[in-house]
Amino acid sequence: MMAADTAGRGFSTDEYQTRLQAMQAAMATMGLGIVLLTDEHNIRYFSGFFTQFWQSPTRPWFLLVPAGGKPVAVIPRIGAECMARTWIDDIRTWSSPHPDDDGVSLLADTVTELAGGTPVIGLMKGRETFLRMPLNDFERLRAMLPDAAWHDMTASIQRLRAVKSEAEIAKIRRSCHAASRAFAEVPALLRPGMSEIEAFRAFKIACLDEGADDVSYLVGSAAPGGYGDIISPPTERRLGDGDILILDTGCLWDGYFCDFDRNFAVGRISDEAKAAYEIVWTATEAGLEAVRPGITCADLFHVMNRAMDGESTSQEDGGNVGRLGHGLGMQLTEFPSLTPFDQTVLETGMMLTLEPGFSFAPGRMMVHEENIVVRESGAELLSARAPRAMPVIG
């Protein structure tokens, strides 16, 4: 039985203050005077600035976290009212887009005001990060701050975001529950002869009807006896007898993702596909039983990989998928990764996907995914556990 949905929208000011204190403690350890954030999810994490306007690439956005005191927003004027509804009260704006100086001078002046003329600046440089401002503008910023030192803040921020608060977990739980209820409807909702596009559309509508705010990620495919591709959009191809259909969804509730998939047989299922499904289901079960604080991501990878050892045509490094799970939160995939090289130690409150997958025949694979939160007692399952026998459509 799934736990009741108790999530509320937004966060308290206390939540943001806790995040800021943890960030500034990490900054003090590293000797940083200020941190520059440019991307949607880190800006939202520390400010609460939540908008779909990030879909437009036209304007850059900046949040500065000083060594002491609250963050300062340096943003285009069009976003001032939305930012003012957050806990941020120092909001500095310019008219954007600007042909010559799209906020760079204002940003440089604010850095100098907050961190001095020789600032030690942290920013995201590592894996799974990007600089969301024109490179030409970043080079101009560096030229305007010639005495600044620039340090990589990736590891500290990723570790901070990896451990979720109970308020964050409640939002992910709610998105998981909406998707779980929609997946339960699939055998009755879909039918042989539907196109993949029609099937995907029907499932998206079901997710929305079950309470998801958005279904911004839905990929998968269907093919006779098994699929070879799990990241493509749907096509006009019709579901036929003997197909295996995978739907992999990331539903959102109040800006937090679920991310799990389900497999379905259309009409009938071959013995080969049935055996493959049993293998990945069992591998997931092994992962669920192994999860506990103190083990590493690599440990968890090896537990699930061993459960599939000898069954796959390419399993030595995670098979076709490349890893057997990952972090989850405001982004569909987050740090860390369940790979043989990731030595991240699991902590209570981490959100993970368990995603064993392998190739069981040329051009055919089977992938299975669940969403969990790490607790002192082990894994708390947020997605409704997939049935041990693959459901059948029609």
PECOR-V747749 format. One record per residue. N is the residue number from 1. PHI is phi in radians with two decimals (none if undefined). PSI is psi in radians with two decimals (NA if undefined). D_CENTER is the distance of its C-alpha to the mean C-alpha in whole Angstrom. Layout:
n: <N | N>
phi: <PHI | PHI>
psi: <PSI | PSI>
d_center: <D_CENTER | D_CENTER>
This chain:
n: <1 | 2 | 3 | 4 | 5 | 6 | 7 | 8 | 9 | 10 | 11 | 12 | 13 | 14 | 15 | 16 | 17 | 18 | 19 | 20 | 21 | 22 | 23 | 24 | 25 | 26 | 27 | 28 | 29 | 30 | 31 | 32 | 33 | 34 | 35 | 36 | 37 | 38 | 39 | 40 | 41 | 42 | 43 | 44 | 45 | 46 | 47 | 48 | 49 | 50 | 51 | 52 | 53 | 54 | 55 | 56 | 57 | 58 | 59 | 60 | 61 | 62 | 63 | 64 | 65 | 66 | 67 | 68 | 69 | 70 | 71 | 72 | 73 | 74 | 75 | 76 | 77 | 78 | 79 | 80 | 81 | 82 | 83 | 84 | 85 | 86 | 87 | 88 | 89 | 90 | 91 | 92 | 93 | 94 | 95 | 96 | 97 | 98 | 99 | 100 | 101 | 102 | 103 | 104 | 105 | 106 | 107 | 108 | 109 | 110 | 111 | 112 | 113 | 114 | 115 | 116 | 117 | 118 | 119 | 120 | 121 | 122 | 123 | 124 | 125 | 126 | 127 | 128 | 129 | 130 | 131 | 132 | 133 | 134 | 135 | 136 | 137 | 138 | 139 | 140 | 141 | 142 | 143 | 144 | 145 | 146 | 147 | 148 | 149 | 150 | 151 | 152 | 153 | 154 | 155 | 156 | 157 | 158 | 159 | 160 | 161 | 162 | 163 | 164 | 165 | 166 | 167 | 168 | 169 | 170 | 171 | 172 | 173 | 174 | 175 | 176 | 177 | 178 | 179 | 180 | 181 | 182 | 183 | 184 | 185 | 186 | 187 | 188 | 189 | 190 | 191 | 192 | 193 | 194 | 195 | 196 | 197 | 198 | 199 | 200 | 201 | 202 | 203 | 204 | 205 | 206 | 207 | 208 | 209 | 210 | 211 | 212 | 213 | 214 | 215 | 216 | 217 | 218 | 219 | 220 | 221 | 222 | 223 | 224 | 225 | 226 | 227 | 228 | 229 | 230 | 231 | 232 | 233 | 234 | 235 | 236 | 237 | 238 | 239 | 240 | 241 | 242 | 243 | 244 | 245 | 246 | 247 | 248 | 249 | 250 | 251 | 252 | 253 | 254 | 255 | 256 | 257 | 258 | 259 | 260 | 261 | 262 | 263 | 264 | 265 | 266 | 267 | 268 | 269 | 270 | 271 | 272 | 273 | 274 | 275 | 276 | 277 | 278 | 279 | 280 | 281 | 282 | 283 | 284 | 285 | 286 | 287 | 288 | 289 | 290 | 291 | 292 | 293 | 294 | 295 | 296 | 297 | 298 | 299 | 300 | 301 | 302 | 303 | 304 | 305 | 306 | 307 | 308 | 309 | 310 | 311 | 312 | 313 | 314 | 315 | 316 | 317 | 318 | 319 | 320 | 321 | 322 | 323 | 324 | 325 | 326 | 327 | 328 | 329 | 330 | 331 | 332 | 333 | 334 | 335 | 336 | 337 | 338 | 339 | 340 | 341 | 342 | 343 | 344 | 345 | 346 | 347 | 348 | 349 | 350 | 351 | 352 | 353 | 354 | 355 | 356 | 357 | 358 | 359 | 360 | 361 | 362 | 363 | 364 | 365 | 366 | 367 | 368 | 369 | 370 | 371 | 372 | 373 | 374 | 375 | 376 | 377 | 378 | 379 | 380 | 381 | 382 | 383 | 384 | 385 | 386 | 387 | 388 | 389 | 390 | 391 | 392 | 393 | 394>
phi: <none | -1.42 | -1.13 | -1.16 | -1.40 | -2.17 | -1.20 | -1.92 | -1.44 | 1.31 | -2.35 | -1.29 | -1.04 | -1.01 | -1.04 | -1.20 | -1.12 | -1.11 | -1.09 | -1.11 | -1.07 | -1.14 | -1.12 | -1.21 | -1.14 | -1.15 | -1.09 | -1.09 | -1.07 | -1.57 | 1.29 | -1.57 | -1.66 | -2.88 | -2.14 | -1.79 | -2.01 | -2.21 | -1.79 | -0.97 | -1.33 | -1.28 | -1.09 | -1.15 | -1.06 | -1.67 | -2.09 | 1.56 | -1.27 | -2.22 | -2.74 | -1.46 | -1.14 | -1.08 | -1.07 | -1.45 | -1.50 | -1.18 | -1.96 | -1.51 | -2.37 | -2.35 | -2.24 | -1.90 | -1.88 | -1.40 | -1.15 | -2.49 | 1.57 | -1.38 | -1.09 | -2.12 | -1.62 | -2.13 | -2.45 | -1.04 | -1.04 | -1.09 | -1.73 | -1.09 | -1.15 | -1.13 | -1.12 | -1.15 | -1.47 | -1.58 | -1.47 | -1.35 | -2.04 | -1.75 | -2.15 | -1.96 | -2.24 | -2.47 | -1.39 | -2.26 | -1.34 | -2.05 | -1.23 | -2.06 | -2.52 | -1.49 | 1.54 | -1.17 | -1.13 | -1.09 | -1.12 | -1.09 | -1.10 | -1.22 | -1.03 | -1.11 | -1.09 | -1.49 | -2.24 | 1.54 | -1.38 | -2.18 | -1.24 | -1.81 | -1.93 | -1.76 | -2.72 | -1.44 | -2.17 | -1.65 | -0.99 | 1.19 | -2.22 | -2.70 | -1.68 | -1.66 | -2.77 | -1.01 | -1.05 | -1.04 | -1.19 | -1.13 | -1.13 | -1.13 | -1.07 | -1.10 | -1.18 | -1.31 | -2.12 | -1.14 | -1.74 | -1.34 | -1.94 | -2.04 | -2.19 | -1.38 | -1.84 | -1.00 | -1.05 | -1.14 | -1.23 | -1.11 | -1.15 | -1.09 | -1.29 | -1.17 | -1.62 | -1.53 | -1.34 | -1.11 | -1.16 | -1.18 | -1.04 | -1.08 | -1.20 | -1.14 | -1.02 | -1.16 | -1.17 | -1.08 | -1.14 | -1.08 | -1.16 | -1.08 | -1.15 | -1.16 | -1.07 | -1.12 | -1.46 | -1.00 | -1.00 | -1.56 | -1.42 | -1.77 | -2.65 | -1.01 | 1.70 | -1.20 | -1.33 | -1.02 | -1.06 | -1.12 | -1.15 | -1.10 | -1.09 | -1.10 | -1.19 | -1.02 | -1.08 | -1.09 | -1.07 | -1.14 | -1.09 | -1.51 | 2.02 | -1.16 | -1.29 | -2.78 | -2.13 | -1.46 | -2.42 | -2.66 | -2.28 | 2.61 | -2.99 | -2.44 | -2.76 | -1.06 | 1.32 | 2.60 | -1.93 | -2.05 | -2.52 | -2.17 | -2.17 | -1.61 | -1.28 | -1.26 | -2.13 | -1.40 | -1.03 | -1.55 | -1.17 | -2.15 | -1.02 | 1.64 | -1.21 | -1.93 | -1.89 | -2.03 | -2.08 | -2.13 | -2.12 | -2.13 | -1.45 | -2.01 | -2.36 | 0.88 | 1.47 | -2.10 | -1.59 | -1.74 | -2.78 | -2.67 | -2.14 | -2.49 | -1.88 | -2.41 | -1.60 | -1.79 | 1.41 | -2.58 | -2.27 | -1.26 | -1.06 | -1.13 | -1.19 | -1.09 | -1.17 | -1.11 | -1.11 | -1.08 | -1.15 | -1.24 | -1.11 | -1.16 | -1.10 | -1.09 | -1.07 | -1.10 | -1.12 | -1.03 | -1.26 | -1.51 | -1.09 | -2.94 | -1.03 | 1.83 | -1.44 | -1.71 | -1.04 | -1.10 | -1.01 | -1.17 | -0.97 | -1.15 | -1.04 | -1.27 | -1.14 | -1.12 | -1.16 | -1.89 | -1.01 | 1.50 | -1.71 | -1.85 | -1.50 | -2.73 | -1.97 | -1.15 | -2.25 | 1.82 | 1.14 | -1.10 | -1.32 | 1.59 | -2.73 | -1.99 | 2.54 | -2.92 | -1.27 | -2.70 | 3.03 | -1.16 | -1.95 | -1.02 | -2.22 | -2.32 | -1.06 | -1.68 | -2.06 | -1.52 | -2.28 | -1.24 | -1.90 | -1.52 | -1.65 | -1.03 | -1.51 | -1.21 | -2.19 | -1.02 | 1.72 | -1.27 | -1.71 | -2.40 | -1.79 | -1.82 | -2.42 | -1.21 | -2.70 | -2.79 | -1.57 | -1.91 | -2.87 | -0.96 | 1.33 | -2.33 | -2.45 | -2.40 | -2.21 | -2.38 | -2.56 | -2.32 | -2.01 | -2.37 | -2.08 | -1.37 | -2.07 | -1.00 | -1.52 | 2.33 | -1.61 | -1.73 | -1.43 | -1.69 | -1.40 | -1.16 | -0.99 | -1.08 | -1.12 | -1.19 | -1.72 | -1.07 | -1.10 | -2.06 | -1.64 | 1.31>
psi: <2.35 | 2.52 | 2.71 | 2.59 | 2.07 | 0.18 | 2.47 | 2.84 | 2.53 | -3.06 | 2.73 | 2.79 | -0.60 | -0.66 | -0.82 | -0.63 | -0.68 | -0.75 | -0.76 | -0.76 | -0.73 | -0.70 | -0.82 | -0.51 | -0.72 | -0.68 | -0.73 | -0.70 | -0.63 | -0.10 | 0.51 | 2.49 | -0.37 | 2.66 | 2.33 | 2.13 | 2.36 | -0.20 | 2.79 | -0.89 | -0.63 | -0.64 | -0.76 | -0.66 | -0.70 | -0.21 | -0.56 | 0.13 | 1.90 | 1.96 | 2.63 | 0.02 | -0.25 | -0.31 | -0.45 | 2.24 | 0.04 | -0.72 | 2.44 | 2.72 | 2.46 | 2.44 | 2.25 | 2.21 | 1.90 | 2.95 | -0.44 | 2.56 | 3.09 | 2.79 | 2.73 | 2.24 | 2.31 | 1.76 | 2.81 | 2.56 | -0.50 | -0.37 | 0.07 | -0.77 | -0.72 | -0.77 | -0.59 | -0.29 | -0.05 | -2.98 | -0.05 | 2.28 | -0.25 | 1.74 | 2.02 | 2.27 | 2.81 | 2.84 | 2.04 | 2.47 | 2.56 | 2.40 | -0.45 | -0.58 | 1.52 | 1.12 | -0.06 | -0.79 | -0.75 | -0.71 | -0.81 | -0.75 | -0.69 | -0.69 | -0.80 | -0.72 | -0.72 | -0.51 | 0.08 | 3.12 | -0.26 | 1.12 | 2.55 | 1.93 | 2.29 | 2.54 | 2.94 | 2.14 | -0.25 | -2.88 | 2.45 | 0.40 | 2.89 | 2.79 | 1.95 | 1.17 | 2.69 | 2.40 | -0.63 | -0.71 | -0.65 | -0.69 | -0.64 | -0.71 | -0.77 | -0.65 | -0.58 | -0.32 | 1.14 | -0.41 | 0.15 | 2.62 | 2.43 | 2.18 | 2.61 | 2.14 | 0.12 | -0.91 | -0.75 | -0.78 | -0.69 | -0.72 | -0.68 | -0.81 | -0.39 | -0.57 | 1.96 | 2.58 | 2.90 | -0.55 | -0.68 | -0.78 | -0.67 | -0.64 | -0.75 | -0.70 | -0.73 | -0.70 | -0.66 | -0.74 | -0.70 | -0.81 | -0.66 | -0.75 | -0.68 | -0.72 | -0.63 | -0.42 | -0.25 | -0.81 | -0.56 | -0.40 | -0.66 | 2.89 | 2.67 | 2.50 | -0.32 | 2.58 | 2.79 | -0.69 | -0.77 | -0.70 | -0.79 | -0.72 | -0.76 | -0.69 | -0.72 | -0.78 | -0.70 | -0.72 | -0.77 | -0.73 | -0.53 | 0.05 | -0.04 | 2.52 | -0.61 | 2.72 | 1.36 | -0.14 | 2.09 | 1.97 | 3.03 | -2.91 | 3.01 | 2.43 | 2.74 | 2.15 | -0.11 | 2.81 | 2.77 | 0.06 | 2.27 | 0.25 | 0.11 | 2.73 | 2.89 | 2.78 | -3.09 | -0.02 | 2.43 | 2.46 | 2.22 | 2.86 | 2.24 | -0.09 | 2.63 | 2.16 | 2.29 | 2.34 | 2.16 | 1.98 | 2.59 | 1.60 | 2.66 | 2.44 | 2.07 | 0.73 | 0.14 | 2.38 | 2.61 | 2.93 | 1.67 | 2.86 | 2.94 | 2.55 | 2.51 | 2.43 | 2.46 | 1.91 | -1.07 | 2.85 | 2.33 | 2.75 | -0.63 | -0.80 | -0.64 | -0.75 | -0.69 | -0.71 | -0.72 | -0.66 | -0.85 | -0.56 | -0.77 | -0.67 | -0.70 | -0.73 | -0.69 | -0.70 | -0.76 | -0.71 | -0.46 | -0.39 | 2.28 | 2.69 | 2.45 | -0.43 | 2.86 | 2.88 | -0.67 | -0.70 | -0.81 | -0.68 | -0.87 | -0.60 | -0.85 | -0.64 | -0.67 | -0.57 | -0.35 | -0.01 | 2.29 | -0.15 | -0.31 | 2.69 | -0.21 | 1.23 | 0.03 | -0.46 | 0.45 | 0.11 | -2.69 | -0.50 | -0.53 | -0.38 | 2.90 | 0.51 | 3.07 | 3.03 | 2.95 | 2.54 | -2.12 | -0.38 | 2.61 | -0.72 | 2.34 | 2.97 | 2.49 | -3.03 | 2.48 | 1.54 | 2.90 | -0.17 | -0.11 | 1.91 | 0.31 | 2.28 | 2.29 | 2.42 | 2.69 | 2.31 | -0.11 | 2.40 | 2.30 | 2.69 | 2.47 | 2.07 | 1.14 | 2.45 | 2.62 | 2.83 | 2.17 | -0.09 | 2.80 | 2.15 | 0.16 | 2.39 | 2.92 | 2.24 | 2.46 | 2.46 | 2.40 | 2.81 | 2.30 | 2.82 | 2.42 | 2.16 | 2.91 | -0.59 | -0.09 | -2.53 | 2.26 | 2.09 | 2.15 | -0.60 | 2.54 | 2.21 | 2.31 | 2.55 | 2.62 | -0.55 | 2.35 | 2.22 | 2.67 | 2.32 | 2.21 | NA>
d_center: <25 | 22 | 22 | 23 | 20 | 21 | 18 | 20 | 19 | 18 | 19 | 22 | 23 | 24 | 20 | 20 | 23 | 21 | 19 | 21 | 24 | 21 | 20 | 24 | 25 | 23 | 25 | 28 | 28 | 27 | 30 | 27 | 29 | 26 | 22 | 22 | 18 | 18 | 14 | 13 | 10 | 12 | 15 | 14 | 13 | 17 | 18 | 17 | 18 | 16 | 17 | 16 | 19 | 16 | 17 | 20 | 20 | 24 | 23 | 22 | 21 | 21 | 21 | 23 | 23 | 27 | 28 | 29 | 29 | 26 | 24 | 26 | 24 | 26 | 25 | 26 | 29 | 27 | 25 | 27 | 27 | 24 | 23 | 26 | 25 | 23 | 24 | 25 | 28 | 29 | 28 | 30 | 30 | 31 | 32 | 29 | 30 | 32 | 34 | 35 | 33 | 30 | 29 | 30 | 33 | 32 | 29 | 31 | 34 | 31 | 30 | 34 | 35 | 32 | 32 | 35 | 37 | 36 | 32 | 30 | 26 | 23 | 20 | 17 | 18 | 16 | 14 | 11 | 13 | 15 | 18 | 18 | 22 | 24 | 25 | 29 | 28 | 27 | 30 | 32 | 30 | 31 | 34 | 35 | 34 | 36 | 36 | 32 | 31 | 27 | 25 | 21 | 19 | 16 | 16 | 17 | 15 | 12 | 14 | 14 | 11 | 10 | 13 | 12 | 16 | 17 | 16 | 13 | 13 | 15 | 13 | 10 | 14 | 15 | 12 | 13 | 17 | 17 | 15 | 18 | 21 | 20 | 20 | 23 | 25 | 24 | 27 | 29 | 27 | 28 | 31 | 32 | 33 | 30 | 29 | 25 | 24 | 26 | 24 | 21 | 22 | 24 | 21 | 19 | 22 | 22 | 18 | 19 | 23 | 21 | 19 | 16 | 16 | 14 | 13 | 12 | 11 | 14 | 15 | 18 | 21 | 24 | 27 | 30 | 30 | 26 | 24 | 23 | 20 | 17 | 15 | 18 | 19 | 22 | 25 | 29 | 29 | 31 | 30 | 33 | 34 | 33 | 29 | 26 | 23 | 19 | 17 | 13 | 12 | 9 | 11 | 10 | 13 | 14 | 10 | 8 | 6 | 8 | 8 | 11 | 14 | 18 | 21 | 24 | 28 | 30 | 33 | 34 | 32 | 33 | 34 | 32 | 29 | 30 | 30 | 27 | 25 | 27 | 26 | 22 | 22 | 24 | 22 | 19 | 22 | 23 | 20 | 20 | 23 | 22 | 19 | 21 | 21 | 22 | 21 | 19 | 16 | 19 | 21 | 19 | 18 | 22 | 23 | 21 | 22 | 26 | 26 | 25 | 28 | 31 | 29 | 27 | 28 | 26 | 24 | 25 | 22 | 19 | 21 | 20 | 16 | 16 | 14 | 14 | 11 | 8 | 6 | 4 | 5 | 6 | 3 | 2 | 3 | 5 | 8 | 10 | 11 | 14 | 16 | 20 | 20 | 17 | 19 | 17 | 19 | 17 | 18 | 18 | 15 | 12 | 10 | 9 | 10 | 13 | 14 | 17 | 19 | 22 | 25 | 28 | 30 | 30 | 28 | 26 | 23 | 22 | 18 | 17 | 14 | 14 | 11 | 13 | 14 | 16 | 19 | 23 | 24 | 21 | 18 | 18 | 17 | 15 | 15 | 19 | 20 | 21 | 24 | 26 | 28 | 26 | 27 | 29 | 29 | 33>
